[in-house]
């Protein structure tokens, strides 16, 4: 078989990298089609800022995937360079050797993925083996580096990634998931260790791991942000990564990362998919996924494209730093501005805090059967909303809110990017006196009539649309309601009345109705 045939053989259908199973919801393989979509975006950006030059015809550009799994980025980059450099380096063997020794580099995230990546790139898990298409690499790993590292424990957590010691302090031979790219204080020295010389990469591209278990596995902590931050420290000319979209509005420990991303004028393109399964079929991850193109030498505003199901909006040129979060719905921005222009107080002024009465969702220090003098306590068990009782003397936190009428709403409600969306779970009116566990947030007013008015407002599409602009995952924390204005609680509110009050156009009303499903106004009583 000729060298030409052996190298081009991988272009046959089906592509094996479309068939492999994901490692987990946290470490997902990038489909080849999507990797090529990102490479197209990269090439377009390169051409726009380099006089129309073809990125794949440049024999000096260097590429790094710092979190390679299947090796799909490295493989597709190599394929494109092999075509693009055909005129400059006519001999196929020399061309391939040049690309694989001088231009394409990767760092495996685990031992097995490093082997898989080498197989994808070199057609052999041994980079210097007899079956490898690269004939000038002097070691088994080639330029796809991996070494098992240990976490650096600072008490119960890793100093670099925050991984829980009880979960990842593992015996020899087991994967530690101490990813080499982020477990260092000096990334330039680490890369010199990897590749034997000081490296300045022109392009860094990849799909990093998303999260790790911490605190004995009770919480998952984001980790993709650390790959983005580390890559920026290397100051490549271009950076592109796939990351969960939840950074835009929420995420454990992501406040500083979100501020930095929104303020970063080097993010020139952002493509946001509201449903993760549009990119990774079969992967269930609330909040969607996105990829971005970061350009070191060309700061400016960002072109934002939003993909909702089969519909794509954009690219729209936007300033990402307009608010404290990124509003994913570009077409909803004008509606938000009109509502905020009224200068009305936010509804969070009458909204409870998380665990307002101090009890988590699994609190069981109450009576399932309410006695006459008990305060009603609302909780959730076995898929049902229930009402028990607790003595007033046992309520130590927020006693001033016991004797209020409340409109309660579940704190969590997930739809995995469905459109049109319900946004919020079913609300119900709890009469005075009443309390609840962490399962619920509640709005509090002074009378039954006011509570009925408030609940009618919650049920409108208008209310839930404003919530949706800040709600990116199933968790609807208190801050999610920041942009919802208060109303007067003396009437039953309808969408028609609210559209008229805020002067919304026919197009804006149609947009809200396309985004949000109608909801019944009936009070869904708790089961006694």
SELO-555247 format. One record per residue (C-alpha): y, z, x; residue number from 1. Coordinates in pm, whole numbers, plus 50000, padded with zeros to 5 digits. Last residue first. Example, Ala and Ser with C-alpha at 12.3 -4.5 7.8 and 13.67 -1.06 7.14 Angstrom:
2
- 49894|50714|51367|2 $
- 49550|50780|51230|1 $
END
This chain:
528
- 51768|55294|44797|528 $
- 51788|54925|44871|527 $
- 52129|54810|44975|526 $
- 52327|54604|44727|525 $
- 52413|54245|44802|524 $
- 52760|54220|44648|523 $
- 52799|53875|44496|522 $
- 53048|53638|44653|521 $
- 52786|53379|44739|520 $
- 52847|53182|45057|519 $
- 52947|52825|45131|518 $
- 52830|52679|45464|517 $
- 53078|52647|45751|516 $
- 53141|52361|45996|515 $
- 53179|52066|45761|514 $
- 53385|52277|45520|513 $
- 53616|52384|45800|512 $
- 53660|52022|45914|511 $
- 53728|51902|45560|510 $
- 54000|52165|45524|509 $
- 54158|52046|45849|508 $
- 54149|51682|45736|507 $
- 54303|51764|45398|506 $
- 54578|51955|45576|505 $
- 54606|52332|45602|504 $
- 54928|52495|45490|503 $
- 54835|52854|45569|502 $
- 54878|52987|45214|501 $
- 54733|52671|45058|500 $
- 54411|52688|45258|499 $
- 54390|53059|45180|498 $
- 54426|53012|44803|497 $
- 54170|52731|44800|496 $
- 53929|52934|45011|495 $
- 53928|53208|44753|494 $
- 54040|53572|44765|493 $
- 53983|53812|44477|492 $
- 54301|54016|44439|491 $
- 54481|54335|44544|490 $
- 54367|54379|44902|489 $
- 54666|54214|45071|488 $
- 54551|54006|45365|487 $
- 54466|54084|45727|486 $
- 54450|53807|45983|485 $
- 54124|53691|46149|484 $
- 54188|53608|46516|483 $
- 54043|53930|46657|482 $
- 53717|53922|46454|481 $
- 53491|53852|46753|480 $
- 53649|54150|46928|479 $
- 53444|54387|46714|478 $
- 53114|54244|46831|477 $
- 52938|53962|46649|476 $
- 52614|53931|46849|475 $
- 52415|53617|46765|474 $
- 52592|53425|47040|473 $
- 52913|53220|47062|472 $
- 53142|53398|46816|471 $
- 53511|53352|46900|470 $
- 53591|53037|46702|469 $
- 53318|53132|46455|468 $
- 53521|53431|46334|467 $
- 53803|53200|46228|466 $
- 53552|52982|46044|465 $
- 53400|53288|45875|464 $
- 53731|53387|45721|463 $
- 53815|53034|45604|462 $
- 53466|52976|45464|461 $
- 53527|53266|45232|460 $
- 53277|53552|45201|459 $
- 53476|53793|45414|458 $
- 53779|53746|45183|457 $
- 53570|53828|44873|456 $
- 53454|54138|45060|455 $
- 53811|54249|45116|454 $
- 53901|54213|44749|453 $
- 53592|54408|44645|452 $
- 53675|54678|44899|451 $
- 54035|54697|44774|450 $
- 53911|54744|44418|449 $
- 53664|55012|44529|448 $
- 53939|55209|44697|447 $
- 54083|55327|45028|446 $
- 53981|55066|45281|445 $
- 53732|55038|45567|444 $
- 53581|54732|45734|443 $
- 53232|54795|45868|442 $
- 53014|54717|46166|441 $
- 52644|54753|46112|440 $
- 52320|54792|46307|439 $
- 52483|55070|46509|438 $
- 52393|55319|46235|437 $
- 52584|55379|45913|436 $
- 52810|55620|45723|435 $
- 52908|55678|45360|434 $
- 53132|55883|45130|433 $
- 53271|55671|44966|432 $
- 53110|55353|44837|431 $
- 52930|55101|45055|430 $
- 53006|54740|44971|429 $
- 52773|54475|45109|428 $
- 52787|54195|45364|427 $
- 52523|53929|45424|426 $
- 52496|53799|45783|425 $
- 52778|53615|45955|424 $
- 52821|53262|46096|423 $
- 52677|53082|45786|422 $
- 52674|52759|45980|421 $
- 52705|52389|45896|420 $
- 52568|52328|46150|419 $
- 52299|52532|46324|418 $
- 52373|52643|46683|417 $
- 52081|52883|46721|416 $
- 52153|53062|46389|415 $
- 52175|53427|46492|414 $
- 52323|53726|46308|413 $
- 52400|54054|46480|412 $
- 52653|54322|46388|411 $
- 52539|54321|46028|410 $
- 52826|54363|45780|409 $
- 52951|54661|45587|408 $
- 53245|54658|45349|407 $
- 53349|55020|45329|406 $
- 53519|55259|45094|405 $
- 53647|55556|45289|404 $
- 53542|55920|45291|403 $
- 53337|55912|45612|402 $
- 53609|55749|45821|401 $
- 53793|56066|45922|400 $
- 53462|56216|46044|399 $
- 53465|55972|46337|398 $
- 53188|56141|46541|397 $
- 53010|56469|46466|396 $
- 52823|56383|46148|395 $
- 52567|56662|46114|394 $
- 52796|56876|45899|393 $
- 52812|56596|45641|392 $
- 52438|56627|45582|391 $
- 52249|56300|45612|390 $
- 52101|56061|45357|389 $
- 51902|55738|45344|388 $
- 51989|55381|45252|387 $
- 51786|55076|45351|386 $
- 51842|54718|45470|385 $
- 51503|54559|45520|384 $
- 51335|54369|45805|383 $
- 51114|54662|45894|382 $
- 51401|54904|45927|381 $
- 51781|54876|45897|380 $
- 52025|55160|45836|379 $
- 52280|55284|45584|378 $
- 52352|55657|45560|377 $
- 52477|55800|45230|376 $
- 52638|56142|45278|375 $
- 52415|56413|45142|374 $
- 52507|56653|44858|373 $
- 52268|56499|44604|372 $
- 51982|56439|44846|371 $
- 51912|56099|45000|370 $
- 51547|56008|45055|369 $
- 51493|55870|45405|368 $
- 51648|56193|45539|367 $
- 51835|56158|45869|366 $
- 51777|56196|46243|365 $
- 51607|55858|46282|364 $
- 51845|55661|46505|363 $
- 51687|55328|46603|362 $
- 52008|55129|46550|361 $
- 52208|55359|46775|360 $
- 52410|55645|46632|359 $
- 52757|55761|46745|358 $
- 52939|55733|46413|357 $
- 53136|55427|46518|356 $
- 52838|55288|46709|355 $
- 53040|54972|46787|354 $
- 53394|55020|46664|353 $
- 53497|55001|46300|352 $
- 53732|54741|46156|351 $
- 54062|54820|45985|350 $
- 54287|54718|46277|349 $
- 54027|54450|46354|348 $
- 54177|54259|46060|347 $
- 54455|54141|46284|346 $
- 54818|54191|46188|345 $
- 55007|53884|46063|344 $
- 55224|53670|46291|343 $
- 55213|53362|46067|342 $
- 55189|53147|46382|341 $
- 54837|53281|46434|340 $
- 54712|53090|46130|339 $
- 54879|52763|46234|338 $
- 54753|52797|46592|337 $
- 54396|52859|46476|336 $
- 54402|52551|46254|335 $
- 54536|52345|46546|334 $
- 54256|52466|46770|333 $
- 53978|52387|46524|332 $
- 53934|52030|46645|331 $
- 53863|52156|46997|330 $
- 53578|52378|46872|329 $
- 53461|52547|47191|328 $
- 53754|52789|47200|327 $
- 53744|52921|47555|326 $
- 53819|53291|47573|325 $
- 54134|53487|47666|324 $
- 54340|53198|47530|323 $
- 54506|52882|47665|322 $
- 54331|52906|48002|321 $
- 54110|52601|47952|320 $
- 54411|52369|47932|319 $
- 54276|52068|47747|318 $
- 54226|51693|47771|317 $
- 53986|51590|47496|316 $
- 53665|51407|47583|315 $
- 53594|51426|47306|314 $
- 53381|51521|47010|313 $
- 53011|51429|46999|312 $
- 52799|51428|46686|311 $
- 52418|51413|46680|310 $
- 52382|51790|46684|309 $
- 52715|51928|46797|308 $
- 52820|51794|47136|307 $
- 53159|51908|47264|306 $
- 53346|51714|47535|305 $
- 53627|51878|47730|304 $
- 53838|51692|47985|303 $
- 54005|51962|48195|302 $
- 54363|51989|48317|301 $
- 54451|51951|48682|300 $
- 54320|52014|49031|299 $
- 54205|51716|49242|298 $
- 54091|51814|49591|297 $
- 53811|52060|49514|296 $
- 53671|51887|49208|295 $
- 53449|52087|48969|294 $
- 53233|51895|48721|293 $
- 53086|52106|48443|292 $
- 52762|52152|48254|291 $
- 52700|52323|47925|290 $
- 52436|52509|47725|289 $
- 52403|52660|47380|288 $
- 52483|53004|47247|287 $
- 52140|53146|47165|286 $
- 51854|53037|47390|285 $
- 51529|52898|47253|284 $
- 51378|52633|47481|283 $
- 51152|52379|47308|282 $
- 51351|52076|47414|281 $
- 51597|52154|47695|280 $
- 51916|51951|47649|279 $
- 51950|51921|47271|278 $
- 51735|52234|47252|277 $
- 52028|52435|47386|276 $
- 52239|52380|47076|275 $
- 52618|52391|47101|274 $
- 52615|52144|47391|273 $
- 52930|52159|47605|272 $
- 53043|51896|47855|271 $
- 53321|52024|48079|270 $
- 53513|51792|48312|269 $
- 53796|51863|48556|268 $
- 53719|52218|48661|267 $
- 53955|52239|48963|266 $
- 54224|52409|48754|265 $
- 54029|52734|48760|264 $
- 54201|52980|48524|263 $
- 53932|52957|48257|262 $
- 53658|52988|48518|261 $
- 53816|53289|48687|260 $
- 53876|53472|48360|259 $
- 53518|53401|48246|258 $
- 53374|53526|48576|257 $
- 53580|53844|48552|256 $
- 53460|53913|48198|255 $
- 53097|53817|48266|254 $
- 52940|54163|48289|253 $
- 52718|54112|47985|252 $
- 52806|53786|47814|251 $
- 53087|53678|47581|250 $
- 53336|53402|47500|249 $
- 53305|53106|47735|248 $
- 53027|53264|47941|247 $
- 52797|53202|47641|246 $
- 52777|52835|47735|245 $
- 52462|52881|47944|244 $
- 52489|52703|48281|243 $
- 52422|52354|48417|242 $
- 52598|52300|48749|241 $
- 52832|52048|48914|240 $
- 53036|52099|49231|239 $
- 53236|51834|49412|238 $
- 53427|51830|49742|237 $
- 53234|52135|49851|236 $
- 53430|52457|49912|235 $
- 53140|52676|50030|234 $
- 53286|52975|49845|233 $
- 53270|52766|49527|232 $
- 52892|52751|49560|231 $
- 52875|53129|49583|230 $
- 53077|53170|49263|229 $
- 52863|52921|49072|228 $
- 52539|53080|49195|227 $
- 52668|53425|49102|226 $
- 52758|53308|48752|225 $
- 52398|53201|48693|224 $
- 52283|53563|48723|223 $
- 52337|53706|48377|222 $
- 52181|54048|48315|221 $
- 51892|54102|48076|220 $
- 51854|54449|47931|219 $
- 51567|54687|47859|218 $
- 51355|54553|48145|217 $
- 51346|54878|48339|216 $
- 51722|54880|48372|215 $
- 51744|54514|48464|214 $
- 51576|54186|48373|213 $
- 51715|53871|48529|212 $
- 51928|53588|48394|211 $
- 52012|53217|48402|210 $
- 51831|53068|48701|209 $
- 52048|52789|48848|208 $
- 52055|52422|48741|207 $
- 52189|52218|49028|206 $
- 52461|52029|49214|205 $
- 52656|52086|49534|204 $
- 52832|51776|49669|203 $
- 53022|51723|49995|202 $
- 52825|51983|50185|201 $
- 52960|52138|50502|200 $
- 52668|52251|50713|199 $
- 52660|52449|51037|198 $
- 52329|52384|51205|197 $
- 51959|52469|51189|196 $
- 51905|52395|50819|195 $
- 51821|52733|50672|194 $
- 51981|52958|50931|193 $
- 52297|52746|50927|192 $
- 52288|52778|50549|191 $
- 52270|53157|50577|190 $
- 52558|53164|50824|189 $
- 52771|52968|50578|188 $
- 52665|53198|50293|187 $
- 52782|53514|50464|186 $
- 52741|53821|50242|185 $
- 52389|53719|50148|184 $
- 52150|53730|49856|183 $
- 52314|53449|49654|182 $
- 52153|53139|49806|181 $
- 51830|53317|49896|180 $
- 51727|53406|49542|179 $
- 51565|53749|49534|178 $
- 51323|53643|49260|177 $
- 51071|53889|49408|176 $
- 50768|53662|49380|175 $
- 50447|53849|49456|174 $
- 50267|53820|49791|173 $
- 50378|54155|49926|172 $
- 50430|54409|49649|171 $
- 50726|54403|49419|170 $
- 51057|54587|49380|169 $
- 51157|54349|49099|168 $
- 51114|54541|48773|167 $
- 51171|54907|48867|166 $
- 51441|54796|49109|165 $
- 51645|54632|48834|164 $
- 51824|54313|48942|163 $
- 52200|54350|48996|162 $
- 52227|54025|49196|161 $
- 52371|54119|49535|160 $
- 52351|54497|49559|159 $
- 52015|54507|49387|158 $
- 51986|54791|49138|157 $
- 51823|55135|49113|156 $
- 52005|55291|49408|155 $
- 52162|55013|49613|154 $
- 51856|54804|49682|153 $
- 51884|54489|49890|152 $
- 51634|54256|49725|151 $
- 51356|54117|49939|150 $
- 51326|53757|50054|149 $
- 51047|53500|50034|148 $
- 51153|53195|50231|147 $
- 51229|52850|50097|146 $
- 51398|52539|50235|145 $
- 51383|52183|50108|144 $
- 51518|51996|50413|143 $
- 51176|51943|50568|142 $
- 50947|52228|50476|141 $
- 50656|52128|50703|140 $
- 50872|52065|51007|139 $
- 51004|51786|51227|138 $
- 51132|51545|50966|137 $
- 51152|51186|51091|136 $
- 50886|51005|50888|135 $
- 51004|51079|50534|134 $
- 50778|50909|50278|133 $
- 50535|51197|50323|132 $
- 50164|51110|50302|131 $
- 50092|51184|50668|130 $
- 50259|51521|50652|129 $
- 50606|51606|50785|128 $
- 50749|51713|50447|127 $
- 50420|51874|50347|126 $
- 50429|51905|49967|125 $
- 50403|51528|49965|124 $
- 50585|51251|49778|123 $
- 50889|51353|49989|122 $
- 51129|51429|49704|121 $
- 50904|51521|49410|120 $
- 50630|51679|49625|119 $
- 50894|51869|49817|118 $
- 51037|51998|49489|117 $
- 50695|52109|49366|116 $
- 50631|52296|49689|115 $
- 50971|52465|49667|114 $
- 50899|52539|49302|113 $
- 50577|52722|49394|112 $
- 50743|52932|49664|111 $
- 51029|53035|49440|110 $
- 51398|52944|49409|109 $
- 51376|52647|49645|108 $
- 51680|52556|49851|107 $
- 51764|52185|49876|106 $
- 51905|51920|50106|105 $
- 51967|51543|50084|104 $
- 52199|51357|50324|103 $
- 52090|51351|50687|102 $
- 51710|51383|50708|101 $
- 51609|51253|50364|100 $
- 51874|50984|50342|99 $
- 51833|50860|50699|98 $
- 51455|50854|50673|97 $
- 51474|50658|50347|96 $
- 51709|50400|50498|95 $
- 51508|50367|50819|94 $
- 51191|50303|50622|93 $
- 51366|50066|50381|92 $
- 51524|49847|50652|91 $
- 51844|49704|50507|90 $
- 52071|49998|50598|89 $
- 52422|49901|50478|88 $
- 52298|49651|50219|87 $
- 52029|49879|50076|86 $
- 52254|50186|50081|85 $
- 52310|50200|49705|84 $
- 51947|50149|49605|83 $
- 51807|50418|49835|82 $
- 52108|50636|49757|81 $
- 52022|50623|49387|80 $
- 51657|50712|49445|79 $
- 51749|50994|49682|78 $
- 51992|51139|49429|77 $
- 51720|51114|49163|76 $
- 51468|51299|49380|75 $
- 51714|51566|49490|74 $
- 51823|51631|49133|73 $
- 51462|51634|49005|72 $
- 51333|51873|49269|71 $
- 51124|52058|49011|70 $
- 51286|52392|49090|69 $
- 51592|52357|49314|68 $
- 51842|52638|49322|67 $
- 52087|52549|49600|66 $
- 52075|52172|49530|65 $
- 52276|52035|49821|64 $
- 52413|51684|49882|63 $
- 52575|51525|50188|62 $
- 52791|51211|50184|61 $
- 52778|51013|50510|60 $
- 52577|50709|50403|59 $
- 52817|50617|50123|58 $
- 52676|50350|49889|57 $
- 52564|50602|49628|56 $
- 52917|50734|49577|55 $
- 53043|50384|49493|54 $
- 53415|50370|49566|53 $
- 53660|50308|49281|52 $
- 53961|50412|49486|51 $
- 53817|50749|49579|50 $
- 53937|50979|49300|49 $
- 53808|50785|49001|48 $
- 53498|50672|49191|47 $
- 53394|51029|49273|46 $
- 53453|51146|48917|45 $
- 53245|50860|48779|44 $
- 52969|50931|49030|43 $
- 52959|51299|48930|42 $
- 52945|51215|48559|41 $
- 52661|50970|48627|40 $
- 52482|51238|48831|39 $
- 52510|51475|48534|38 $
- 52357|51216|48301|37 $
- 52090|51153|48562|36 $
- 51991|51518|48555|35 $
- 51980|51493|48176|34 $
- 51735|51204|48181|33 $
- 51524|51373|48447|32 $
- 51480|51686|48228|31 $
- 51599|51998|48413|30 $
- 51329|52262|48449|29 $
- 51408|52599|48297|28 $
- 51430|52932|48476|27 $
- 51558|53184|48220|26 $
- 51373|53060|47910|25 $
- 51059|53065|48124|24 $
- 50885|52859|48395|23 $
- 50924|52546|48185|22 $
- 50624|52323|48126|21 $
- 50584|51996|48315|20 $
- 50588|51669|48119|19 $
- 50927|51511|48183|18 $
- 50882|51568|48555|17 $
- 50567|51352|48547|16 $
- 50775|51044|48462|15 $
- 50578|50833|48217|14 $
- 50649|50568|48316|13 $
- 50674|50429|48668|12 $
- 50976|50507|48883|11 $
- 50758|50723|49108|10 $
- 50598|50410|49254|9 $
- 50923|50305|49420|8 $
- 50853|50486|49745|7 $
- 50489|50393|49772|6 $
- 50563|50030|49688|5 $
- 50830|49987|49956|4 $
- 50610|50166|50209|3 $
- 50340|49909|50142|2 $
- 50000|50000|50000|1 $
END
